[in-house]
Every structure is written in C-alpha cells, then in structure tokens.
Amino acid sequence: MKTPLLVGIDVGTTSVKATLFDEGGAALRTFAAPYPTARPAAGFAEQSPDDWTSRVIAALAQLSDGLPEGAVAAVGLTSQVNTHVFLDGNGAPLMPAITWQDGRAGAEAAELDAQISAEERIGWWGAPLPIDASHPLARALWLQRHRPDLWARTRWLMAPKDYCILKLTGEATADPMTAFGLIDQSLGYVPRLLALVPGIGDRLPPLRGFTQSAGRIRQGLPLAGTPMVTGAMDAWAGLIGTGALADGDCMYLSGTSEIVGLVSGARHPAAGVVAFPTCEGITLHAGPTQAGGASLAWLSNLTGRTPSDLSALVAAGDPHRPTPLFLPHLQGERAPIWDIGARGAFIGLDGSMGPAELTRAVFEGVASSVRWLLEALEASAGRPAMSFSMAGGGGASDPWCQIRADMLDRPIRRLKTLDAGVLGAAILAGVGAGSFSSIGEAAGRLVVTDRVFEPDPSRRQRMDFLYGEYRALYAALKPFNAARAAFSAW
C-alpha cells in the first residue's frame, strides 16, 4: 500500500506536541510549544482555547514547510480529556476552558453522583466509577447555576481535540472514548445520564469512530485540503501509540499524570478504574493518577534544578541510601482512590538529605501510586500485566524507569517515540487515509522499542516495604487532611 507521510498532534496539559512521521515510524520533524494554565481562584485551573489552536496551526505550518502538495496523507489529533470548553453558535469560546485539574464543580458532582446507582454505573461504564468535579455533567450543571447567561448561549460542549478539529475543518465531532462518562457499552450517549442536566444533550457533538473522517483542513490554513480523522482521547491514542493492543498488554504513559492501561476482554468491576467499552476490538481497563510528572515539575521549581538535572543526581547516587517517603497527592488523587482531599507529604526527612534523596523519594512515591493503580487494574481485567510499554516525558529518565520496574516487579519496555499520543494520532490518521489496512498493522510498522528495564531482585524487599508504608501513610493522613480542609473553610 502507498504510505505517504503522516502528522500526529497532541494537545496536552502543558503544550501542543506534533510530529511528521514517515512510513517506518521515523520522526522527520517535530514541534512543541507550551502554554500556561491560569489559576484565578482556589480550585480553579483554566486554559485559553486560542492557545491550543494557535499552536496547532503553527505545528502544521512548521511540519509541512517545503513539502510538495499531497506529501501528507492525513492529520490525526488527540488531546487531554476532562477538559471542557463551552462554545457559542459560531464556535467561539464563551469563557476559558475548564481543565481536568479544576475542582470548582465538586458540589455539583456530588449532587449528580448521588442520583446514580451502583448497578447503573457498572452497566454503563463497566465499573462503579464516581461522577467527580471533572465530569462534563458536573461542569455543565455548574455553568447553568453560576453563569446561566453563558449556558443559554452555549451551542457546543467540547474537549480540546474536538474544538481544534472544529476550528480546522468546520466539522463538529467527537469520538466515543473522549465522551466516556456520557456513553455506555453501546458507544452511544446515555439518555438517563443526559436527563440529569436538561439541555446538555443538544450541546454535545455527534460521535464517530477513531478513523472516520472529520473533514478536510480549511483553505487558508497550512496543509489545506488534507484529510483529518476524528481521532481519540489521549489514553486511547497513547495505547495505540505504544502498540499495546492484545490481551495482557499494558501501556504506561508518564506525563503530567501517570496513565496506565491493561488490555483484557474479561471484566470484573473494580472500584476506582475505568473498564472502557470494547472499541476497535480492544477492551481497555485504565486509570489516571493525578501527579506523576507534575510531582517532578513541582520539585524542579522548588529546588531550581531542571528535571534532567534531578534525574542525574539520582543516577549518580546510592540506590540503597535511605530516602523519605513521598505521597504525590499535590492536588488530590485520581485512580484508584479518587480522593480530591488527599494531600502530598514527605515523611522521614533528616538533615543529611538533599535534592538527590528528595528526587528519589518522588520517583519511588509516584511508582507506588502506579502500583496501587495496577492492583486495581489487574482486579478489573482478571489477569496480570506481564510487562509495560512506556512512553511520555517521564520515560526519558533511566533511573526513574528502573525504579518503576523495581516497584512494579515487571519489565518496562521504553519506546523510541516517547510521544505515544502523537504517534497514536498519526496511526489513526494513516488507517483513516488508507495507508494501512488496520490499526494493528500500522502499530506493528510504526512502534519501535528503545530499551527494556528489567526489575532488580535485590530491590524487591525495599520496594515492598515502601509500598506498604505508602498505603499506610495515606490512610493515616486522611483524617488530618479532612480536618485541615474544614479548618481552611472557616
């Protein structure tokens, strides 16, 4: 088959990343541009949708510069999810986008959550998941109550990916996985759910498959006339970009948060994780933590050292030296405990400890949070994960990858293309354009291994101890965090 070039774009939590790939998965050109997150009030976390589109258009211009017409077969796009933008009838944002880190709709979420039974949750979502402050229903109800004028003007409620596609092609579309939380196992919107927030159903985009057409890029933009596909949310694009497509395969995406997914056709509903509906022949059990790379970024800002410098300190240090215990709950925690009130901690500090020990503690603490998540995923999937295909910026650190392998007691297969979401978006574009016959064929061609990290048996006892203490410390601090939150509200 003909396989011209492909473009994949990821509108992430902190930046837009994009790559021009050839038919063998080699990155010919790359693009990255950050944007800020505003925090105008306690619990708020907002982004400007114009920051996304301006950088996506800049990416298309840079990646296509000098290419002959028709050199790019298609463009695929993925994005962060549980970030929402409210648009008017002309597709213009009515307010800043509410990101997945934003907790303003907590009261509305609790009210909605109380109206759904455990049986309904399992029937719709395959697991007893809560409606939390990042759920689109909670966001919509918050807007109804706090800004009814804006709700009245709202035509579309969209994720970043779908907003960018609307701006590039003029087409309103969403994929079922980006709409997860509003759909059931049939991959369609759930009328009973939509009825909880009257009017939301009329404001949701129509659903299409990952590789279905989302139109062509408008005239006047870079790569005008090039087809775009509907694409997928970041976790599913990352899954595809890691090539973890068969039962027992496990993806590990290390970005701002740690996203872990285990493929298994079996379903055993487990608290705190998502058992996605079967899509493209894949049944994914997955969950996101709250602060993976975000914990390292926090320590980097605190110490004035870059993340790579901190990683180098760990690489040069003694792996058997005592370190403090770190809880990475800097803004609460998501899977598998879904506790917005959890807070971070360093425990066991002494005067001999410095940036190297704190960094190792962060690496170990984040790995512990993933081990907790993995236990829930394996319960949900009814099978163990034998190894992990790793991507994401956090995978660039050799010592952190080794600590993960040690903590999880599984091999970590780090991929050559760490931006798995970008690669996954390009794979979906290639299938949609007919460059590949299937997602599996495309992934087999384009996903390449960089290095495998094997667990060190001599570290097993230490990792088990740290993990046990991690769980115990979280439980011990929970009453304190609740009391602290109540005191802060006075």
GIQUIPE-V154122 format. One record per backbone hydrogen bond with DSSP energy under -0.5 kcal/mol. CO is the residue of the C=O (numbers start at 1). NH is the residue of the N-H. If there is no record, write none. Layout:
<<CO & NH> <CO & NH>>
This chain:
<<5 & 73> <5 & 74> <6 & 21> <7 & 76> <8 & 19> <9 & 78> <10 & 12> <10 & 17> <11 & 80> <14 & 35> <15 & 12> <15 & 17> <16 & 33> <17 & 10> <18 & 31> <19 & 8> <19 & 21> <20 & 28> <20 & 29> <21 & 6> <22 & 25> <26 & 22> <26 & 28> <29 & 20> <31 & 18> <33 & 16> <38 & 46> <41 & 44> <43 & 103> <43 & 104> <45 & 99> <46 & 38> <47 & 49> <47 & 97> <48 & 51> <48 & 52> <49 & 53> <50 & 54> <51 & 55> <52 & 56> <53 & 57> <54 & 58> <55 & 59> <56 & 60> <57 & 61> <58 & 62> <59 & 63> <60 & 64> <61 & 65> <62 & 65> <64 & 67> <68 & 71> <71 & 5> <71 & 73> <73 & 227> <74 & 7> <75 & 229> <76 & 9> <78 & 11> <79 & 234> <84 & 98> <85 & 87> <85 & 158> <86 & 94> <86 & 95> <87 & 155> <87 & 156> <88 & 91> <92 & 88> <97 & 47> <97 & 99> <98 & 84> <99 & 102> <103 & 106> <105 & 109> <106 & 110> <107 & 111> <108 & 112> <109 & 113> <110 & 114> <112 & 115> <113 & 116> <117 & 121> <118 & 122> <119 & 123> <120 & 124> <121 & 125> <121 & 126> <121 & 127> <122 & 126> <123 & 185> <125 & 275> <127 & 129> <130 & 132> <132 & 135> <135 & 139> <136 & 140> <137 & 141> <138 & 142> <139 & 143> <140 & 144> <141 & 145> <142 & 146> <143 & 147> <147 & 150> <147 & 151> <148 & 152> <149 & 153> <150 & 154> <151 & 154> <156 & 87> <156 & 158> <157 & 205> <158 & 85> <159 & 163> <160 & 164> <161 & 165> <162 & 166> <163 & 167> <164 & 168> <165 & 169> <165 & 170> <165 & 171> <166 & 170> <168 & 218> <171 & 173> <174 & 208> <175 & 179> <177 & 180> <179 & 182> <182 & 190> <184 & 187> <188 & 184> <189 & 191> <190 & 194> <191 & 195> <193 & 196> <194 & 197> <197 & 200> <200 & 203> <201 & 204> <203 & 157> <206 & 174> <208 & 176> <209 & 212> <210 & 231> <212 & 230> <215 & 214> <215 & 228> <217 & 225> <218 & 221> <221 & 224> <223 & 226> <226 & 217> <227 & 75> <228 & 214> <232 & 79> <233 & 237> <234 & 238> <235 & 239> <236 & 240> <237 & 241> <238 & 242> <239 & 242> <239 & 243> <239 & 244> <240 & 243> <243 & 245> <246 & 249> <248 & 386> <249 & 263> <250 & 389> <251 & 261> <252 & 254> <252 & 391> <253 & 255> <253 & 259> <254 & 394> <255 & 293> <256 & 292> <256 & 294> <257 & 255> <257 & 259> <258 & 260> <258 & 289> <259 & 253> <260 & 287> <261 & 251> <262 & 285> <263 & 248> <270 & 273> <273 & 275> <274 & 276> <274 & 286> <279 & 282> <282 & 279> <282 & 284> <283 & 264> <284 & 276> <284 & 286> <285 & 262> <286 & 274> <287 & 260> <288 & 335> <292 & 295> <292 & 296> <293 & 297> <294 & 298> <295 & 299> <296 & 300> <297 & 301> <298 & 302> <299 & 303> <300 & 304> <300 & 305> <306 & 310> <307 & 311> <308 & 312> <309 & 313> <310 & 314> <311 & 315> <312 & 316> <313 & 317> <314 & 317> <317 & 319> <318 & 321> <325 & 347> <326 & 328> <327 & 329> <327 & 345> <328 & 330> <329 & 332> <329 & 344> <332 & 331> <333 & 339> <334 & 337> <334 & 338> <338 & 340> <339 & 333> <339 & 342> <342 & 332> <345 & 327> <347 & 325> <350 & 353> <354 & 358> <355 & 359> <356 & 360> <357 & 361> <358 & 362> <359 & 363> <360 & 364> <361 & 365> <362 & 366> <363 & 367> <364 & 368> <365 & 369> <366 & 370> <367 & 371> <368 & 372> <369 & 373> <370 & 374> <371 & 375> <372 & 376> <373 & 377> <374 & 378> <375 & 379> <376 & 380> <377 & 381> <378 & 382> <378 & 383> <380 & 268> <384 & 386> <386 & 411> <388 & 390> <388 & 413> <389 & 252> <390 & 415> <391 & 254> <392 & 395> <393 & 396> <394 & 397> <396 & 398> <397 & 401> <398 & 402> <399 & 403> <400 & 404> <401 & 405> <402 & 406> <403 & 407> <404 & 408> <405 & 409> <405 & 410> <411 & 388> <411 & 413> <412 & 414> <412 & 453> <413 & 390> <414 & 450> <414 & 451> <416 & 418> <418 & 392> <418 & 420> <419 & 423> <420 & 424> <421 & 425> <422 & 426> <423 & 427> <424 & 428> <425 & 429> <426 & 430> <427 & 431> <428 & 432> <429 & 433> <430 & 435> <430 & 436> <431 & 434> <438 & 442> <439 & 443> <440 & 444> <441 & 445> <442 & 446> <443 & 447> <446 & 448> <448 & 416> <451 & 414> <452 & 454> <453 & 412> <455 & 457> <456 & 459> <457 & 460> <459 & 463> <460 & 464> <461 & 465> <462 & 466> <463 & 467> <464 & 468> <465 & 469> <466 & 470> <467 & 471> <468 & 472> <469 & 473> <470 & 474> <471 & 475> <472 & 476> <473 & 477> <474 & 478> <475 & 479> <477 & 481> <478 & 482> <479 & 483> <480 & 484> <481 & 485> <482 & 486> <483 & 487> <484 & 488> <485 & 489> <487 & 490>>
